[in-house]
Amino acid sequence: MDFENEKCQICGQPAKHFLFAAFVCENEECIDKAREERGGPGGHMKAKKQLPEIVRLEEDDKGSQ
């Protein structure tokens, strides 16, 4: 992959790597920021959705007859 025309998406310096779906320079802070923006380890595989509300049904005290 040719990085000559690409810039770090975090700081704007010339990119040296493509990590975490982002062009980044060699600065560790930029690499860490790209990782955080991607969602951390396995972030691309983690579903970020709201869970449905759990409704608990109360049992009848009389039981079945």
N, C-alpha and C positions, 0 to 999 in steps of 0.2 A: 504494500500500500504506500502510495506517495504522500508524504506529509509536508512537502515543501510549501504548499500554499495554505495549509491549515493552521489555525491558531487555537491555543488552549481556550476551551469554552468557559473556563473559570476566570483566568487572569488576562488572557489576550496575548501571552508570549507565544513564540513558535511551538507548535505541537510536536511532541516526540513519540507519543504513544496514543493508542486508541483503546481505552479501558472503560468498562461500565457504560458502554454505548455513548462515549464522549471522547472528543479529542482533548488530550491533556498534555501539559509540559512535564518536566521531570520533578517539579516541586511536589513534595509529599502532601502538603496542605491541599493542593489542587486535586490530587489523586483521591485523598480522603473525602473531599467535598463531592467529587463525582460519584464516589461509592455511596455517600449519604443520599444524594439526589436520586440515585437508582433504587434505593430502598435497602441498602446493606447487603450482606451475603444472602444470596438467594432471592433478592428483592424482585427480580423479574418473574419469579415463580410464585410469589406470595400473593394471594388474593386479598385485595383491600376492599372489603365490602362489609356492610352493616349486617349483623345477624338479626334474624327476626325475633320479635319479642316472644318470650316463653310464657304461655298461659297455663297455669296449674288448675286442674279441675279438682274440686273438693269432693271427697267421697261422702256418700249418704251415711249418716250415723246409724240408721236403722238396719242397714245391710239388705240383702236380697231375701225375699219371702217366697 
